[in-house]
Amino acid sequence: MSTSYLESVSQVPAGYPSDAEVKAAYEQGKTSYNLPAAYRVAQIYLATPDRSASAVAKVREEAGKLARQARAGDFAAVARASSQDKRTAERGGEVDTLPLARILPELRDTVAKLKPGQVSEPVQAEAGFMW
């Protein structure tokens, strides 16, 4: 009696898809299974509250200097010491892991081209410079 019960519950039910049918269904839908690329983003941020040309030039120069320091040394230490975004500065510049669509439009091309661990040149956004 127990053997017949075990046999009955271990049998593949009628109408269960074959391996070929499962593979065909996977192949048909696999493009929708892909997750968008995600980027682990860290930043150093300098605000440009005064948008006059001379103020922006001054912040751009400072951003360039800090970007060189970050490339030459410890990005997290430079971010902690210099970034004006308090939340990310406390985390050594760490923002989050984000899909490209959630990154500021001004930064998307730059972020997409970077290799892991690489530091970009400063990029000007509406509120300031980031890299």
C-alpha positions in Angstrom: 0.0 0.0 0.0 2.7 2.5 0.9 4.6 1.6 -2.3 1.6 2.4 -4.5 1.1 5.7 -2.7 4.7 6.8 -3.1 4.5 5.8 -6.8 1.3 7.8 -7.3 2.8 11.0 -5.8 6.1 10.7 -7.5 4.7 10.3 -11.0 4.7 13.4 -13.3 1.1 14.5 -13.8 -0.6 14.2 -17.2 -0.2 17.4 -19.1 3.0 18.4 -17.3 5.3 20.2 -19.9 8.1 18.2 -21.4 11.8 19.3 -21.2 11.5 20.5 -24.8 8.4 22.5 -24.0 10.0 24.1 -20.9 13.1 25.0 -23.0 11.0 26.5 -25.8 9.0 28.6 -23.3 12.3 29.8 -21.7 13.8 30.7 -25.1 10.6 32.6 -26.1 10.6 34.7 -22.9 14.2 35.0 -22.0 14.6 38.6 -23.1 12.0 39.7 -20.5 14.0 37.9 -17.8 17.0 40.2 -18.0 17.6 42.7 -15.3 18.9 46.1 -16.3 22.5 46.8 -15.6 23.2 48.2 -12.2 26.1 50.4 -11.2 27.6 50.7 -7.8 27.9 54.5 -7.5 30.0 56.6 -5.2 30.3 60.4 -5.5 32.0 63.5 -4.3 29.6 66.5 -4.6 30.4 70.2 -4.6 27.4 72.6 -4.8 27.2 75.6 -7.0 24.7 77.8 -5.2 25.9 80.9 -6.9 25.6 80.1 -10.6 27.7 83.1 -11.8 30.4 82.1 -14.3 33.2 83.0 -11.9 31.6 81.0 -9.0 31.1 78.0 -11.3 34.7 78.2 -12.6 36.0 78.3 -9.0 33.9 75.2 -8.0 35.0 73.5 -11.3 38.7 74.1 -10.4 38.2 72.8 -6.9 36.3 69.7 -8.3 39.2 69.0 -10.7 41.7 69.2 -7.8 39.7 66.9 -5.6 39.1 64.4 -8.5 42.9 64.2 -9.0 43.3 63.5 -5.3 40.6 60.8 -5.4 42.3 59.1 -8.3 45.7 59.3 -6.7 44.7 58.1 -3.3 41.7 57.0 -1.2 38.4 58.1 -2.8 36.5 57.4 0.4 38.8 59.6 2.5 38.5 62.5 -0.1 34.7 62.1 -0.1 34.5 62.1 3.7 36.6 65.2 3.9 35.3 67.2 1.0 31.9 66.2 -0.3 29.1 68.6 0.5 26.5 65.8 0.4 26.5 64.9 4.0 24.7 61.6 3.6 27.1 60.2 1.1 30.2 61.9 2.6 29.5 59.9 5.9 29.6 56.7 3.8 32.8 57.5 2.0 30.9 58.7 -1.1 28.8 55.6 -1.4 25.4 56.3 -3.0 23.9 52.9 -3.8 23.7 50.3 -6.5 21.4 51.8 -9.1 20.1 51.1 -12.6 21.2 53.7 -15.2 17.6 55.1 -15.3 17.8 56.1 -11.6 21.1 58.1 -12.1 21.0 61.8 -13.0 20.7 62.2 -16.7 23.8 64.4 -16.8 25.8 61.5 -15.2 24.5 58.5 -17.1 27.0 58.5 -20.0 29.9 59.0 -17.7 28.8 56.3 -15.3 28.1 53.8 -18.1 31.6 54.2 -19.5 33.5 53.8 -16.2 35.3 50.6 -15.2 34.8 49.4 -11.6 36.9 51.5 -9.2 37.6 54.2 -11.9 37.1 57.9 -10.9 35.6 60.2 -13.6 36.3 63.8 -14.3 33.8 66.1 -12.5 30.5 66.4 -14.3 28.4 69.5 -13.9 24.8 69.0 -13.0 22.2 71.7 -12.2 23.0 71.8 -8.5 26.8 71.3 -8.7 29.6 69.1 -9.7 29.8 65.3 -9.1 32.3 62.6 -9.9 
